[in-house]
């Protein structure tokens, strides 16, 4: 699996990884304990009142304003929405073990993470590019959207993700998922090393589910 980045000049870059052989049918105590530990760490070190001014969160908010033209107080960056939920005393959502692991990594490193079922991806090369007029995106939990000049992660015939905040239903992670493409989304002001460190941490979580990396963590 390869990702080609056509919009790096906008301050868009990713770390990506492939993990194979994940057993996503059951929770294991080690993963549940790590998720609990991460939630406690976040609540101990971050504040709901000052979250928007954190340097990492601010970088994504600025990207929303300047590049996407989106008000981040109305459409929050994905990791900020999760962090706010946790800091309000609510639990992380329970979806399935792999997605829960991704959410834990996202709040720990404060970056958005996309997870995609490789068996459902059409094509071996993906591109981070502008959408073409008339292309349709089918989001998880929403109705199809006709796109026009939005930044997406896509093959020639399938849009996986609107960058960096919304994943598509066609490649979503389910209990039957075995092989996972991990994409850690960066913006200007976020160091590449943070993205790689996040992907490496997620490798460790997936190893608790029997997953093993295929190749190296790559940057695009």
N, C-alpha and C positions, 0 to 999 in steps of 0.2 A: 504494500500500500504506500503510495507516494502522494504528498501534497505539494502543489506548486502555488506559490504566492504571487499573485499579479498586482497586489495593491500595497506592497510593503512601504512604498513612498508615503502612505497615509499614516504610518506609525502602527501598522497592523502586522503582527507576527505571532507564530504559534510554536509550541513544542508538541510533538505528537509521538505516539507509541502504539504498538500492537501487543496485546496480551491474549494468549490462547489457552483454551482448556479450562475456562472458569466454570465452576459449578454454582449456578445462580438460583438453585432450587431451595437452598436452606441457609439459614443464618448459623454462624458459628460463634461460640462464646468470645473468642479472641477479637473478632471484628466488632461485635456489640460493645465489648469493653473499650476498644479503641475509639469508637464513635462517642461513647459516653465521656471518655477522657478529653477528647477534642472539644466537645460542647462545654465542659467545665473550664477548660483552658480559655476559651473564647469569653465566657462570662466573667472570668477572673481578670482578664487583661484588656478588655474593650468596654466601651461605654456607649449606650444608645445615643446619648446626648452629643457625643463628639465624633461619632462614627463617620459622618459625612466629611469631616475635616481630616481624616486619616490620609496620609500621603498616597497610599495605594488606592483607596476608594476614590479619592479626589482625581487621580489620573484617569480612572474609568468614567467618572462623571464628566470630566472635561472632554473626553473623547466623544461621549454622547452629545454634548452641546456642540462642539466644534466640527466634528466629522459627520455624525449621524443626523444632527439637527433634531435630536430628541431631548425633551426635558427629563432629566434623570430623577426628578422628584415625582414624576407621573409614571414613567417606565423605568423602574430602578434596574441598575445592573444586577444580573442574576445572583452573584455572590452577596451583594449588599442586601438583597431581599431575604436571603437565607440568614444572614447575620442578624438582621433586624428581628426576624422571627425568634431566633435563639435568645437574643438579648432582651426580648420581651418576656422571656420565661417559657416560651413554647418549645416543644420538642422539634427536632429535625423531622421532616416528613419521612414516613416509612413507605418505600415503594417496592424495592427488592434489594437483596444484598449488594449487588454491584452498583446500583444507583445510589444507595445510601453511602457506600464507600466514596463515591465521587463527590457527594454533598459534603461529607466530612473533610475531604481534602480541599474542597473549595473554600470552606469557612476557615480552615486552618491557615491556608496561604493567601486567602482573600482574593482569589482569581477565579474567573469563570471556567468551567470544565464541561466539555461535550463528550458524551460517550455514545458510540454507534455500533450496532450489531453488524459485523463485517459480512455475515452471510446475506444481509439484506441490501448491501451496497452494490450498485450497478457500475462496474468499471473499476479498474485498478489505480487510476490516477484521478485525484481530486484537485480542485482549484479553489483558491480564495480569490474571488473576482466580483465584479459588479454583475448583478442580475440583468438579464435581457428583458426587454419589454414583452409582456405577455406570459412570462414564466410563472408557474403556479407553485406556491409553497403550501404544504399541508402540515400545520403545526400540531404538536401534541396538545390536546385539550382545546382545540379551536377549529374554526372553519377555514377552508382553503383561502389563500390570499394571493391575488395577482400582484406580482412584483414589478417594480420599475426602477432600475438603477440603485438597488440596495446591495450592500456587501454580503456575500453569501459564501458558504462552503458547499461546493457542488461538483458533480460529474457533468458530463455533457447532457445527461437525460434525467438527472435527479438532484434536487436541492435538499441537503441534509440539515442546513442550519442558516439562520440569519445572524450575522456576526454582530456582537458576541453574546447574544442573549436568548435565542429561541431555537429549539431543536424540532426536527420534523418527525412525524409519526411513522413514516415509512421505515426508518432505520432505528427506531427506539429499542432500548434494552428491555428484554422480557425474561421470564424464568427460563425459557428455552435457549437463551443466548449463551454461546460458548466462547466465541472469539470477539474481542472488543477493540475498536479503534478509540484511543484516548486523544483528545485535542484540548490543550491548555491554551486559552486565548489571551494574548498580550496586546497592550497598547503602548503608545509613547509614554515613557516614564517608568515602565515596569521592566526590570532587567531580565534578559533571557535566562540567566541562571536561576531566577525564581521560578520560571516556567518549567525548566528542567527538573529542579528540585521537587516541584509539585508532582510531576509525572513519575519521578522515582519513588516518591512516597506512596503514590497510588499503586505502583507496581507491588510494593510491599503489602498493601491491603488486599490486592487481588491474589497474592500468593496464599493468603489465608483461605481463599476459596478454591485453591488448587491451580490458579492461573500461573502461566510462565511467559516471560517476555519473548517476543520474536524479533530479533535484531536489536538495534540500538535506539535510544530516544533521539529523535531528529528535530531539527529546527527548520522552519520555513517562513 
